């Protein structure tokens, strides 16, 4: 049973059933609002749901569609340690090496969802194309340059199958600068490769005009301060 004064009423909270004192709404005089504690919980729950929905939207917008529904149960044993990766332990990033079809990308997708951090996801070919466009005066250079600069600043960068891209001189130079900048700023790079780091180094030497020093520098930056998992 409720009691009424001029502008206030005492009644049970619709949720917790504990009596509380509240101001009567003139437009809806019969409505009994939640108590302060239940109202705070409702707002916090709403904000939490909104945050989860926004994170999921960004995840699905940024990850290749075939990996939007990646689940941890599909990760091969050799890559399960990827889910325990922390930037505080390996600020350089994370590398997954192994043949195609072994679940490297699935593991990365699951990790990205778990991290809940702003990220940019490129394939090796997309990274090469982005670097090429950023240096091409005949295209939308400012837009392309901003995208490349974003890759240097985003909290987490993913380069999926970095070994697939042709490592011509211009791209290998841009890739080195990208990795060097991110490493220097403590921003992790998560990458996968079908080639081991020595094999990737050899490929770069073959394709970048024989610049072994640059190939060494790239392979070192990929592995430096990083957790590297090999199957």
TORPA-4810 file (N, C-alpha, C, O; in nm, 3 decimals):
<nodes>
NODE_1_0.084_-0.120_0.000_0.000_0.000_0.000_0.087_0.124_0.000_0.188_0.128_0.070_X
NODE_2_0.050_0.225_-0.078_0.131_0.345_-0.089_0.068_0.460_-0.013_-0.053_0.463_0.009_X
NODE_3_0.152_0.556_0.027_0.104_0.677_0.093_0.145_0.795_0.008_0.248_0.793_-0.059_X
NODE_4_0.061_0.900_0.010_0.085_1.014_-0.079_0.091_1.144_-0.001_0.011_1.164_0.091_X
NODE_5_0.186_1.232_-0.035_0.192_1.370_0.015_0.157_1.459_-0.103_0.102_1.412_-0.203_X
NODE_6_0.190_1.588_-0.093_0.152_1.680_-0.200_0.221_1.644_-0.332_0.154_1.637_-0.435_X
NODE_7_0.355_1.621_-0.334_0.427_1.595_-0.458_0.510_1.466_-0.451_0.575_1.431_-0.550_X
NODE_8_0.510_1.399_-0.343_0.592_1.280_-0.327_0.508_1.160_-0.287_0.398_1.173_-0.233_X
NODE_9_0.562_1.044_-0.316_0.492_0.920_-0.284_0.594_0.818_-0.233_0.710_0.822_-0.272_X
NODE_10_0.551_0.730_-0.148_0.631_0.618_-0.102_0.565_0.490_-0.151_0.447_0.465_-0.126_X
NODE_11_0.644_0.407_-0.223_0.589_0.283_-0.276_0.703_0.186_-0.304_0.821_0.222_-0.299_X
NODE_12_0.666_0.062_-0.333_0.767_-0.039_-0.363_0.830_-0.016_-0.500_0.761_0.018_-0.597_X
NODE_13_0.960_-0.034_-0.507_1.030_-0.029_-0.636_0.977_-0.145_-0.722_0.968_-0.258_-0.673_X
NODE_14_0.944_-0.120_-0.848_0.892_-0.228_-0.934_0.988_-0.344_-0.951_0.946_-0.455_-0.984_X
NODE_15_1.116_-0.319_-0.927_1.215_-0.426_-0.950_1.253_-0.499_-0.822_1.235_-0.620_-0.811_X
NODE_16_1.305_-0.425_-0.724_1.355_-0.490_-0.602_1.251_-0.502_-0.491_1.273_-0.569_-0.390_X
NODE_17_1.136_-0.435_-0.510_1.023_-0.441_-0.416_1.052_-0.375_-0.281_0.978_-0.395_-0.185_X
NODE_18_1.157_-0.296_-0.274_1.187_-0.221_-0.152_1.120_-0.085_-0.161_1.127_-0.019_-0.265_X
NODE_19_1.056_-0.042_-0.052_0.989_0.087_-0.053_1.091_0.201_-0.068_1.199_0.198_-0.010_X
NODE_20_1.052_0.300_-0.147_1.138_0.418_-0.160_1.049_0.540_-0.182_0.933_0.529_-0.221_X
NODE_21_1.106_0.657_-0.154_1.034_0.784_-0.160_1.073_0.853_-0.290_1.192_0.866_-0.318_X
NODE_22_0.977_0.897_-0.369_1.007_0.958_-0.498_0.908_1.069_-0.529_0.798_1.076_-0.475_X
NODE_23_0.951_1.156_-0.618_0.867_1.266_-0.662_0.769_1.216_-0.767_0.808_1.142_-0.858_X
NODE_24_0.645_1.256_-0.756_0.542_1.213_-0.850_0.554_1.292_-0.979_0.569_1.414_-0.978_X
NODE_25_0.546_1.221_-1.090_0.547_1.285_-1.222_0.405_1.331_-1.254_0.313_1.249_-1.258_X
NODE_26_0.387_1.460_-1.278_0.253_1.514_-1.303_0.189_1.454_-1.428_0.068_1.433_-1.433_X
NODE_27_0.271_1.426_-1.529_0.219_1.370_-1.654_0.180_1.223_-1.640_0.089_1.175_-1.706_X
NODE_28_0.252_1.153_-1.552_0.226_1.010_-1.532_0.215_0.981_-1.383_0.301_0.914_-1.326_X
NODE_29_0.112_1.030_-1.320_0.103_1.022_-1.173_0.094_0.881_-1.117_0.124_0.860_-1.000_X
NODE_30_0.054_0.784_-1.198_0.040_0.648_-1.147_0.165_0.562_-1.167_0.172_0.449_-1.119_X
NODE_31_0.263_0.617_-1.238_0.385_0.541_-1.264_0.475_0.541_-1.141_0.502_0.646_-1.083_X
NODE_32_0.520_0.424_-1.102_0.614_0.412_-0.990_0.753_0.386_-1.049_0.774_0.281_-1.110_X
NODE_33_0.847_0.478_-1.033_0.980_0.459_-1.092_1.065_0.361_-1.013_1.030_0.323_-0.901_X
NODE_34_1.176_0.321_-1.073_1.274_0.239_-1.002_1.336_0.319_-0.890_1.344_0.441_-0.897_X
NODE_35_1.381_0.249_-0.787_1.456_0.317_-0.683_1.591_0.360_-0.738_1.629_0.317_-0.847_X
NODE_36_1.663_0.445_-0.666_1.790_0.498_-0.716_1.890_0.387_-0.749_1.958_0.392_-0.852_X
NODE_37_1.897_0.285_-0.661_1.994_0.177_-0.685_1.960_0.099_-0.811_2.048_0.070_-0.892_X
NODE_38_1.833_0.065_-0.828_1.792_-0.011_-0.948_1.806_0.075_-1.073_1.839_0.023_-1.180_X
NODE_39_1.779_0.205_-1.062_1.793_0.294_-1.177_1.939_0.302_-1.221_1.968_0.303_-1.341_X
NODE_40_2.031_0.308_-1.123_2.174_0.313_-1.156_2.218_0.185_-1.227_2.293_0.188_-1.324_X
NODE_41_2.169_0.072_-1.177_2.202_-0.057_-1.239_2.146_-0.062_-1.381_2.213_-0.112_-1.472_X
NODE_42_2.026_-0.013_-1.400_1.965_-0.012_-1.533_2.046_0.072_-1.631_2.070_0.030_-1.744_X
NODE_43_2.090_0.191_-1.588_2.170_0.278_-1.675_2.304_0.214_-1.707_2.349_0.216_-1.822_X
NODE_44_2.369_0.156_-1.604_2.498_0.090_-1.627_2.484_-0.027_-1.723_2.569_-0.047_-1.810_X
NODE_45_2.376_-0.103_-1.708_2.351_-0.217_-1.797_2.328_-0.169_-1.940_2.378_-0.230_-2.035_X
NODE_46_2.254_-0.061_-1.954_2.226_-0.005_-2.087_2.356_0.040_-2.154_2.380_0.010_-2.270_X
NODE_47_2.440_0.113_-2.078_2.567_0.160_-2.134_2.657_0.042_-2.170_2.726_0.045_-2.272_X
NODE_48_2.657_-0.060_-2.085_2.739_-0.178_-2.113_2.692_-0.247_-2.240_2.773_-0.291_-2.322_X
NODE_49_2.561_-0.257_-2.256_2.507_-0.319_-2.377_2.541_-0.236_-2.501_2.576_-0.290_-2.606_X
NODE_50_2.529_-0.104_-2.488_2.563_-0.016_-2.600_2.710_-0.031_-2.639_2.744_-0.032_-2.757_X
NODE_51_2.796_-0.041_-2.537_2.939_-0.057_-2.563_2.967_-0.188_-2.635_3.043_-0.191_-2.732_X
NODE_52_2.904_-0.297_-2.588_2.926_-0.427_-2.650_2.877_-0.428_-2.795_2.941_-0.486_-2.883_X
NODE_53_2.764_-0.363_-2.819_2.709_-0.358_-2.954_2.799_-0.277_-3.047_2.818_-0.314_-3.163_X
NODE_54_2.856_-0.167_-2.996_2.945_-0.085_-3.077_3.076_-0.159_-3.105_3.126_-0.154_-3.217_X
NODE_55_3.130_-0.228_-3.005_3.251_-0.307_-3.026_3.228_-0.416_-3.129_3.314_-0.441_-3.214_X
NODE_56_3.113_-0.481_-3.123_3.082_-0.587_-3.219_3.066_-0.529_-3.360_3.109_-0.589_-3.458_X
NODE_57_3.004_-0.411_-3.369_2.987_-0.347_-3.500_3.124_-0.314_-3.561_3.147_-0.338_-3.679_X
NODE_58_3.213_-0.259_-3.479_3.347_-0.225_-3.529_3.424_-0.351_-3.567_3.496_-0.353_-3.667_X
NODE_59_3.409_-0.455_-3.487_3.477_-0.581_-3.517_3.432_-0.634_-3.653_3.515_-0.670_-3.736_X
NODE_60_3.302_-0.639_-3.674_3.250_-0.695_-3.799_3.282_-0.605_-3.919_3.295_-0.654_-4.031_X
NODE_61_3.294_-0.476_-3.895_3.329_-0.385_-4.004_3.477_-0.394_-4.041_3.515_-0.367_-4.155_X
NODE_62_3.561_-0.433_-3.944_3.705_-0.431_-3.967_3.768_-0.564_-4.003_3.875_-0.567_-4.063_X
NODE_63_3.703_-0.674_-3.967_3.758_-0.808_-3.990_3.699_-0.865_-4.119_3.581_-0.843_-4.146_X
NODE_64_3.777_-0.939_-4.199_3.720_-1.004_-4.318_3.596_-1.084_-4.282_3.592_-1.151_-4.179_X
NODE_65_3.494_-1.078_-4.368_3.364_-1.135_-4.336_3.371_-1.283_-4.297_3.294_-1.327_-4.213_X
NODE_66_3.462_-1.358_-4.357_3.467_-1.502_-4.329_3.517_-1.532_-4.188_3.504_-1.645_-4.139_X
NODE_67_3.574_-1.430_-4.122_3.625_-1.451_-3.986_3.545_-1.376_-3.881_3.584_-1.373_-3.764_X
NODE_68_3.432_-1.316_-3.921_3.351_-1.244_-3.823_3.293_-1.336_-3.716_3.267_-1.293_-3.604_X
NODE_69_3.272_-1.462_-3.751_3.216_-1.557_-3.656_3.320_-1.658_-3.606_3.287_-1.770_-3.568_X
NODE_70_3.446_-1.616_-3.608_3.554_-1.703_-3.560_3.532_-1.736_-3.412_3.493_-1.649_-3.334_X
NODE_71_3.557_-1.861_-3.376_3.540_-1.903_-3.236_3.667_-1.973_-3.190_3.741_-2.031_-3.270_X
NODE_72_3.692_-1.968_-3.060_3.816_-2.020_-3.005_3.830_-2.172_-3.024_3.941_-2.224_-3.029_X
NODE_73_3.716_-2.241_-3.034_3.720_-2.387_-3.049_3.786_-2.430_-3.180_3.829_-2.544_-3.193_X
NODE_74_3.795_-2.339_-3.277_3.855_-2.372_-3.405_4.005_-2.344_-3.410_4.070_-2.372_-3.511_X
NODE_75_4.060_-2.290_-3.303_4.202_-2.257_-3.301_4.285_-2.382_-3.277_4.258_-2.457_-3.182_X
NODE_76_4.385_-2.406_-3.361_4.470_-2.523_-3.346_4.558_-2.507_-3.221_4.592_-2.395_-3.181_X
NODE_77_4.595_-2.621_-3.158_4.671_-2.616_-3.032_4.795_-2.527_-3.036_4.827_-2.459_-2.938_X
NODE_78_4.865_-2.526_-3.149_4.987_-2.446_-3.157_4.965_-2.296_-3.149_5.060_-2.221_-3.125_X
NODE_79_4.842_-2.253_-3.168_4.813_-2.110_-3.170_4.726_-2.063_-3.054_4.693_-1.945_-3.046_X
NODE_80_4.687_-2.153_-2.965_4.600_-2.113_-2.856_4.666_-2.011_-2.763_4.597_-1.931_-2.699_X
NODE_81_4.799_-2.013_-2.756_4.870_-1.916_-2.671_4.850_-1.773_-2.719_4.875_-1.678_-2.645_X
NODE_82_4.805_-1.756_-2.845_4.781_-1.622_-2.898_4.676_-1.549_-2.814_4.682_-1.427_-2.799_X
NODE_83_4.579_-1.623_-2.761_4.472_-1.560_-2.684_4.521_-1.506_-2.550_4.452_-1.427_-2.486_X
NODE_84_4.639_-1.549_-2.507_4.697_-1.500_-2.382_4.793_-1.384_-2.404_4.851_-1.333_-2.308_X
NODE_85_4.810_-1.344_-2.530_4.904_-1.234_-2.561_4.859_-1.104_-2.495_4.740_-1.071_-2.494_X
NODE_86_4.956_-1.033_-2.438_4.931_-0.901_-2.379_5.038_-0.805_-2.425_5.156_-0.839_-2.429_X
NODE_87_4.996_-0.684_-2.459_5.092_-0.583_-2.503_5.191_-0.549_-2.393_5.305_-0.512_-2.420_X
NODE_88_5.148_-0.563_-2.267_5.237_-0.533_-2.156_5.353_-0.632_-2.149_5.460_-0.600_-2.096_X
NODE_89_5.333_-0.753_-2.202_5.438_-0.855_-2.204_5.518_-0.854_-2.333_5.639_-0.880_-2.332_X
NODE_90_5.451_-0.824_-2.443_5.516_-0.826_-2.576_5.468_-0.704_-2.654_5.379_-0.715_-2.738_X
NODE_91_5.529_-0.589_-2.625_5.478_-0.465_-2.686_5.505_-0.456_-2.836_5.445_-0.374_-2.905_X
NODE_92_5.594_-0.542_-2.886_5.617_-0.542_-3.030_5.499_-0.601_-3.106_5.470_-0.559_-3.218_X
NODE_93_5.433_-0.697_-3.046_5.316_-0.756_-3.109_5.314_-0.907_-3.101_5.364_-0.967_-3.006_X
NODE_94_5.254_-0.967_-3.203_5.232_-1.111_-3.206_5.248_-1.160_-3.350_5.196_-1.098_-3.443_X
NODE_95_5.321_-1.270_-3.367_5.336_-1.329_-3.499_5.296_-1.475_-3.498_5.334_-1.550_-3.408_X
NODE_96_5.219_-1.516_-3.599_5.179_-1.656_-3.613_5.231_-1.707_-3.747_5.196_-1.654_-3.853_X
NODE_97_5.313_-1.810_-3.741_5.378_-1.863_-3.861_5.334_-2.007_-3.883_5.331_-2.087_-3.790_X
NODE_98_5.299_-2.039_-4.006_5.260_-2.176_-4.039_5.195_-2.182_-4.175_5.162_-2.078_-4.233_X
NODE_99_5.174_-2.301_-4.226_5.113_-2.317_-4.359_4.968_-2.273_-4.359_4.906_-2.260_-4.253_X
NODE_100_4.914_-2.249_-4.477_4.775_-2.209_-4.490_4.681_-2.317_-4.439_4.711_-2.436_-4.449_X
NODE_101_4.567_-2.276_-4.385_4.468_-2.370_-4.335_4.490_-2.417_-4.194_4.418_-2.504_-4.146_X
NODE_102_4.587_-2.361_-4.124_4.618_-2.405_-3.988_4.547_-2.321_-3.881_4.562_-2.348_-3.762_X
NODE_103_4.471_-2.219_-3.921_4.393_-2.142_-3.824_4.460_-2.018_-3.769_4.420_-1.967_-3.665_X
NODE_104_4.563_-1.969_-3.838_4.631_-1.848_-3.790_4.536_-1.729_-3.784_4.529_-1.658_-3.684_X
NODE_105_4.463_-1.708_-3.893_4.375_-1.592_-3.901_4.258_-1.605_-3.805_4.213_-1.505_-3.749_X
NODE_106_4.209_-1.725_-3.784_4.102_-1.748_-3.687_4.149_-1.707_-3.548_4.074_-1.643_-3.474_X
NODE_107_4.271_-1.743_-3.513_4.325_-1.708_-3.382_4.337_-1.557_-3.367_4.307_-1.502_-3.261_X
NODE_108_4.381_-1.489_-3.474_4.396_-1.344_-3.469_4.259_-1.278_-3.453_4.244_-1.185_-3.374_X
NODE_109_4.159_-1.326_-3.527_4.025_-1.269_-3.517_3.970_-1.283_-3.375_3.911_-1.190_-3.321_X
NODE_110_3.989_-1.400_-3.315_3.942_-1.422_-3.177_4.014_-1.329_-3.079_3.954_-1.279_-2.984_X
NODE_111_4.143_-1.307_-3.102_4.220_-1.218_-3.015_4.172_-1.074_-3.029_4.157_-1.004_-2.929_X
NODE_112_4.147_-1.029_-3.151_4.101_-0.892_-3.174_3.968_-0.868_-3.103_3.948_-0.764_-3.042_X
NODE_113_3.878_-0.966_-3.111_3.750_-0.952_-3.041_3.773_-0.943_-2.890_3.707_-0.865_-2.821_X
NODE_114_3.866_-1.021_-2.840_3.894_-1.023_-2.696_3.957_-0.892_-2.650_3.927_-0.844_-2.540_X
NODE_115_4.045_-0.833_-2.731_4.119_-0.713_-2.691_4.028_-0.591_-2.675_4.050_-0.508_-2.587_X
NODE_116_3.927_-0.580_-2.759_3.835_-0.466_-2.756_3.910_-0.334_-2.770_3.884_-0.238_-2.696_X
NODE_117_4.004_-0.330_-2.864_4.083_-0.210_-2.891_4.061_-0.164_-3.035_4.028_-0.245_-3.121_X
NODE_118_4.079_-0.034_-3.062_4.073_0.012_-3.202_4.179_-0.061_-3.284_4.294_-0.074_-3.241_X
NODE_119_4.141_-0.108_-3.403_4.235_-0.184_-3.483_4.215_-0.155_-3.632_4.110_-0.107_-3.674_X
NODE_120_4.318_-0.186_-3.708_4.312_-0.181_-3.854_4.360_-0.316_-3.904_4.465_-0.365_-3.862_X
NODE_121_4.283_-0.375_-3.994_4.315_-0.510_-4.044_4.346_-0.501_-4.193_4.261_-0.460_-4.272_X
NODE_122_4.467_-0.539_-4.229_4.508_-0.546_-4.369_4.561_-0.686_-4.400_4.620_-0.751_-4.313_X
NODE_123_4.539_-0.731_-4.522_4.616_-0.845_-4.572_4.752_-0.791_-4.614_4.770_-0.669_-4.624_X
NODE_124_4.847_-0.880_-4.640_4.976_-0.835_-4.688_4.964_-0.756_-4.817_5.033_-0.655_-4.835_X
NODE_125_4.876_-0.801_-4.907_4.856_-0.731_-5.034_4.791_-0.595_-5.011_4.829_-0.498_-5.077_X
NODE_126_4.696_-0.586_-4.920_4.634_-0.457_-4.891_4.735_-0.359_-4.832_4.730_-0.240_-4.863_X
NODE_127_4.824_-0.408_-4.749_4.928_-0.321_-4.693_5.018_-0.269_-4.804_5.054_-0.151_-4.806_X
NODE_128_5.056_-0.357_-4.896_5.139_-0.314_-5.009_5.066_-0.210_-5.095_5.124_-0.109_-5.132_X
NODE_129_4.939_-0.236_-5.125_4.862_-0.142_-5.207_4.846_-0.008_-5.137_4.853_0.097_-5.201_X
NODE_130_4.824_-0.010_-5.006_4.809_0.115_-4.931_4.937_0.196_-4.934_4.934_0.318_-4.950_X
NODE_131_5.050_0.128_-4.920_5.179_0.198_-4.926_5.203_0.256_-5.065_5.253_0.368_-5.079_X
NODE_132_5.168_0.179_-5.168_5.186_0.226_-5.306_5.100_0.347_-5.335_5.148_0.445_-5.392_X
NODE_133_4.973_0.343_-5.296_4.882_0.455_-5.320_4.926_0.580_-5.245_4.914_0.691_-5.296_X
NODE_134_4.977_0.562_-5.123_5.021_0.677_-5.044_5.135_0.751_-5.110_5.153_0.871_-5.089_X
NODE_135_5.213_0.680_-5.191_5.326_0.745_-5.258_5.300_0.779_-5.403_5.392_0.822_-5.474_X
NODE_136_5.175_0.761_-5.450_5.141_0.784_-5.590_5.070_0.918_-5.605_4.960_0.936_-5.554_X
NODE_137_5.133_1.011_-5.673_5.078_1.145_-5.689_4.958_1.149_-5.782_4.887_1.250_-5.785_X
NODE_138_4.933_1.042_-5.858_4.826_1.044_-5.957_4.692_0.997_-5.901_4.593_0.996_-5.973_X
NODE_139_4.688_0.960_-5.774_4.562_0.918_-5.712_4.528_1.017_-5.601_4.593_1.120_-5.585_X
NODE_140_4.425_0.985_-5.524_4.387_1.068_-5.410_4.496_1.057_-5.305_4.483_0.984_-5.206_X
NODE_141_4.603_1.130_-5.327_4.721_1.110_-5.245_4.699_1.146_-5.099_4.746_1.076_-5.009_X
NODE_142_4.626_1.255_-5.074_4.606_1.296_-4.935_4.525_1.191_-4.859_4.557_1.156_-4.746_X
NODE_143_4.417_1.141_-4.923_4.339_1.038_-4.858_4.420_0.912_-4.837_4.414_0.851_-4.730_X
NODE_144_4.497_0.873_-4.940_4.581_0.753_-4.929_4.689_0.773_-4.824_4.722_0.680_-4.749_X
NODE_145_4.743_0.892_-4.818_4.849_0.919_-4.719_4.792_0.915_-4.578_4.856_0.864_-4.486_X
NODE_146_4.671_0.970_-4.561_4.610_0.966_-4.428_4.584_0.822_-4.383_4.602_0.789_-4.266_X
NODE_147_4.542_0.737_-4.478_4.520_0.597_-4.442_4.651_0.530_-4.400_4.653_0.453_-4.305_X
NODE_148_4.759_0.560_-4.472_4.887_0.502_-4.435_4.935_0.555_-4.300_4.987_0.480_-4.218_X
NODE_149_4.916_0.684_-4.278_4.955_0.742_-4.149_4.871_0.682_-4.036_4.920_0.664_-3.924_X
NODE_150_4.744_0.653_-4.067_4.658_0.589_-3.965_4.715_0.454_-3.924_4.708_0.417_-3.806_X
NODE_151_4.771_0.381_-4.019_4.829_0.250_-3.988_4.948_0.262_-3.892_4.980_0.167_-3.821_X
NODE_152_5.011_0.377_-3.891_5.124_0.400_-3.801_5.079_0.436_-3.660_5.155_0.422_-3.564_X
NODE_153_4.953_0.482_-3.648_4.906_0.535_-3.520_4.798_0.451_-3.453_4.776_0.464_-3.332_X
NODE_154_4.730_0.365_-3.530_4.620_0.289_-3.473_4.670_0.200_-3.359_4.784_0.153_-3.362_X
NODE_155_4.585_0.177_-3.260_4.630_0.106_-3.140_4.679_-0.035_-3.170_4.778_-0.080_-3.113_X
NODE_156_4.609_-0.106_-3.259_4.651_-0.240_-3.299_4.643_-0.251_-3.451_4.540_-0.221_-3.511_X
NODE_157_4.752_-0.292_-3.513_4.755_-0.315_-3.658_4.768_-0.465_-3.683_4.852_-0.532_-3.623_X
NODE_158_4.684_-0.515_-3.773_4.693_-0.655_-3.816_4.737_-0.658_-3.962_4.678_-0.591_-4.046_X
NODE_159_4.842_-0.735_-3.991_4.882_-0.763_-4.129_4.873_-0.914_-4.147_4.961_-0.988_-4.104_X
NODE_160_4.765_-0.957_-4.209_4.738_-1.099_-4.225_4.811_-1.152_-4.348_4.789_-1.106_-4.459_X
NODE_161_4.898_-1.250_-4.326_4.983_-1.308_-4.430_5.071_-1.203_-4.495_5.060_-1.174_-4.614_X
NODE_162_5.160_-1.147_-4.414_5.255_-1.048_-4.464_5.342_-1.106_-4.573_5.397_-1.032_-4.654_X
NODE_163_5.357_-1.239_-4.577_5.443_-1.304_-4.675_5.383_-1.309_-4.814_5.453_-1.341_-4.910_X
NODE_164_5.253_-1.277_-4.829_5.189_-1.286_-4.960_5.224_-1.169_-5.051_5.215_-1.181_-5.173_X
NODE_165_5.263_-1.056_-4.994_5.288_-0.936_-5.074_5.425_-0.940_-5.140_5.521_-0.992_-5.083_X
NODE_166_5.435_-0.887_-5.260_5.564_-0.871_-5.326_5.642_-0.762_-5.253_5.593_-0.651_-5.234_X
NODE_167_5.763_-0.796_-5.215_5.846_-0.705_-5.136_5.938_-0.621_-5.226_6.060_-0.622_-5.209_X
NODE_168_5.879_-0.549_-5.320_5.959_-0.464_-5.405_6.019_-0.351_-5.322_5.975_-0.326_-5.210_X
NODE_169_6.119_-0.283_-5.378_6.197_-0.187_-5.300_6.112_-0.083_-5.230_6.134_-0.054_-5.112_X
NODE_170_6.014_-0.026_-5.302_5.933_0.081_-5.242_5.851_0.029_-5.125_5.847_0.091_-5.019_X
NODE_171_5.788_-0.086_-5.144_5.705_-0.139_-5.035_5.790_-0.186_-4.918_5.754_-0.160_-4.803_X
NODE_172_5.900_-0.254_-4.944_5.981_-0.302_-4.833_6.034_-0.186_-4.750_6.046_-0.196_-4.628_X
NODE_173_6.065_-0.074_-4.817_6.109_0.045_-4.744_5.996_0.101_-4.658_6.017_0.139_-4.543_X
NODE_174_5.873_0.107_-4.716_5.758_0.157_-4.642_5.723_0.065_-4.525_5.687_0.111_-4.417_X
NODE_175_5.734_-0.066_-4.549_5.704_-0.162_-4.443_5.802_-0.148_-4.327_5.761_-0.152_-4.211_X
NODE_176_5.929_-0.131_-4.359_6.026_-0.110_-4.252_5.991_0.014_-4.171_5.992_0.010_-4.048_X
NODE_177_5.960_0.126_-4.239_5.927_0.250_-4.168_5.802_0.232_-4.081_5.796_0.284_-3.970_X
NODE_178_5.704_0.159_-4.134_5.582_0.133_-4.058_5.612_0.055_-3.930_5.569_0.094_-3.822_X
NODE_179_5.685_-0.054_-3.944_5.718_-0.137_-3.827_5.807_-0.063_-3.729_5.789_-0.074_-3.607_X
NODE_180_5.902_0.013_-3.779_5.992_0.090_-3.694_5.916_0.195_-3.614_5.941_0.214_-3.495_X
NODE_181_5.824_0.264_-3.682_5.746_0.368_-3.615_5.658_0.309_-3.506_5.652_0.361_-3.395_X
NODE_182_5.591_0.201_-3.538_5.502_0.140_-3.441_5.580_0.084_-3.322_5.539_0.101_-3.207_X
NODE_183_5.690_0.019_-3.350_5.771_-0.037_-3.241_5.823_0.075_-3.152_5.823_0.062_-3.029_X
NODE_184_5.868_0.184_-3.213_5.921_0.296_-3.135_5.815_0.362_-3.049_5.847_0.419_-2.944_X
NODE_185_5.689_0.356_-3.093_5.580_0.417_-3.017_5.507_0.319_-2.927_5.405_0.352_-2.867_X
NODE_186_5.559_0.197_-2.919_5.497_0.098_-2.832_5.361_0.050_-2.879_5.276_0.013_-2.798_X
NODE_187_5.340_0.051_-3.013_5.213_0.008_-3.069_5.230_-0.130_-3.131_5.311_-0.147_-3.221_X
NODE_188_5.155_-0.229_-3.085_5.176_-0.366_-3.133_5.126_-0.389_-3.275_5.026_-0.331_-3.318_X
NODE_189_5.199_-0.474_-3.346_5.160_-0.520_-3.479_5.138_-0.671_-3.471_5.226_-0.746_-3.428_X
NODE_190_5.019_-0.714_-3.512_4.986_-0.857_-3.512_4.992_-0.905_-3.656_4.926_-0.848_-3.743_X
NODE_191_5.070_-1.009_-3.681_5.089_-1.051_-3.820_5.088_-1.203_-3.830_5.115_-1.275_-3.733_X
NODE_192_5.057_-1.249_-3.950_5.068_-1.392_-3.980_5.155_-1.407_-4.103_5.170_-1.314_-4.182_X
NODE_193_5.211_-1.526_-4.120_5.298_-1.552_-4.234_5.303_-1.702_-4.263_5.307_-1.784_-4.172_X
NODE_194_5.302_-1.735_-4.391_5.323_-1.875_-4.429_5.471_-1.909_-4.432_5.508_-2.027_-4.436_X
NODE_195_5.555_-1.807_-4.431_5.700_-1.827_-4.433_5.759_-1.799_-4.296_5.711_-1.711_-4.224_X
NODE_196_5.862_-1.873_-4.260_5.936_-1.842_-4.138_6.008_-1.709_-4.158_6.020_-1.662_-4.272_X
NODE_197_6.055_-1.649_-4.051_6.125_-1.521_-4.065_6.250_-1.532_-4.152_6.274_-1.442_-4.232_X
NODE_198_6.332_-1.639_-4.141_6.445_-1.652_-4.234_6.399_-1.666_-4.379_6.462_-1.610_-4.469_X
NODE_199_6.290_-1.739_-4.402_6.238_-1.754_-4.538_6.182_-1.622_-4.590_6.198_-1.589_-4.708_X
NODE_200_6.116_-1.547_-4.503_6.064_-1.416_-4.542_6.178_-1.321_-4.574_6.171_-1.245_-4.670_X
NODE_201_6.283_-1.327_-4.493_6.400_-1.244_-4.520_6.457_-1.274_-4.657_6.491_-1.183_-4.732_X
NODE_202_6.469_-1.403_-4.691_6.524_-1.443_-4.821_6.435_-1.394_-4.935_6.486_-1.352_-5.039_X
NODE_203_6.303_-1.398_-4.915_6.211_-1.349_-5.018_6.230_-1.199_-5.040_6.231_-1.152_-5.154_X
NODE_204_6.244_-1.125_-4.931_6.262_-0.980_-4.944_6.389_-0.949_-5.021_6.390_-0.862_-5.108_X
NODE_205_6.497_-1.020_-4.991_6.625_-0.998_-5.062_6.608_-1.024_-5.211_6.661_-0.949_-5.293_X
NODE_206_6.534_-1.129_-5.246_6.511_-1.161_-5.388_6.431_-1.052_-5.459_6.451_-1.029_-5.578_X
NODE_207_6.341_-0.987_-5.386_6.247_-0.896_-5.452_6.277_-0.748_-5.434_6.220_-0.665_-5.505_X
NODE_208_6.365_-0.712_-5.340_6.389_-0.570_-5.315_6.522_-0.521_-5.374_6.575_-0.418_-5.333_X
NODE_209_6.573_-0.595_-5.470_6.698_-0.554_-5.533_6.822_-0.600_-5.460_6.931_-0.547_-5.482_X
NODE_210_6.805_-0.701_-5.372_6.922_-0.756_-5.303_6.965_-0.680_-5.179_7.077_-0.696_-5.132_X
NODE_211_6.876_-0.598_-5.125_6.911_-0.519_-5.006_6.896_-0.608_-4.881_6.790_-0.611_-4.818_X
NODE_212_7.002_-0.678_-4.848_6.998_-0.771_-4.735_6.983_-0.698_-4.602_6.919_-0.749_-4.510_X
NODE_213_7.042_-0.579_-4.591_7.033_-0.505_-4.466_6.888_-0.467_-4.436_6.843_-0.477_-4.322_X
NODE_214_6.815_-0.426_-4.540_6.675_-0.391_-4.521_6.593_-0.515_-4.486_6.505_-0.509_-4.400_X
NODE_215_6.621_-0.626_-4.553_6.551_-0.751_-4.524_6.576_-0.794_-4.379_6.483_-0.838_-4.311_X
NODE_216_6.700_-0.782_-4.334_6.731_-0.814_-4.194_6.651_-0.725_-4.099_6.597_-0.772_-4.000_X
NODE_217_6.646_-0.596_-4.132_6.578_-0.500_-4.045_6.429_-0.530_-4.034_6.371_-0.521_-3.925_X
NODE_218_6.366_-0.566_-4.145_6.223_-0.597_-4.143_6.196_-0.722_-4.061_6.107_-0.723_-3.976_X
NODE_219_6.273_-0.828_-4.084_6.250_-0.952_-4.011_6.277_-0.933_-3.862_6.210_-0.994_-3.778_X
NODE_220_6.376_-0.850_-3.829_6.402_-0.823_-3.687_6.286_-0.747_-3.624_6.245_-0.777_-3.512_X
NODE_221_6.234_-0.648_-3.694_6.123_-0.568_-3.639_5.999_-0.655_-3.619_5.924_-0.634_-3.523_X
NODE_222_5.975_-0.749_-3.706_5.860_-0.837_-3.691_5.873_-0.924_-3.566_5.775_-0.949_-3.496_X
NODE_223_5.993_-0.969_-3.538_6.013_-1.058_-3.424_6.050_-0.989_-3.295_6.039_-1.049_-3.188_X
NODE_224_6.094_-0.863_-3.303_6.146_-0.794_-3.185_6.037_-0.765_-3.082_5.932_-0.709_-3.116_X
NODE_225_6.060_-0.802_-2.958_5.966_-0.779_-2.847_5.829_-0.837_-2.878_5.728_-0.786_-2.828_X
NODE_226_5.823_-0.942_-2.958_5.696_-1.002_-2.997_5.688_-1.148_-2.954_5.789_-1.216_-2.939_X
NODE_227_5.566_-1.194_-2.936_5.541_-1.336_-2.914_5.522_-1.399_-3.051_5.428_-1.364_-3.122_X
NODE_228_5.611_-1.490_-3.089_5.605_-1.554_-3.220_5.572_-1.703_-3.202_5.647_-1.776_-3.137_X
NODE_229_5.460_-1.746_-3.260_5.416_-1.885_-3.249_5.433_-1.952_-3.383_5.391_-1.899_-3.486_X
NODE_230_5.494_-2.071_-3.383_5.525_-2.142_-3.508_5.465_-2.281_-3.502_5.480_-2.351_-3.402_X
NODE_231_5.398_-2.321_-3.611_5.348_-2.459_-3.622_5.430_-2.532_-3.727_5.406_-2.650_-3.752_X
</nodes>
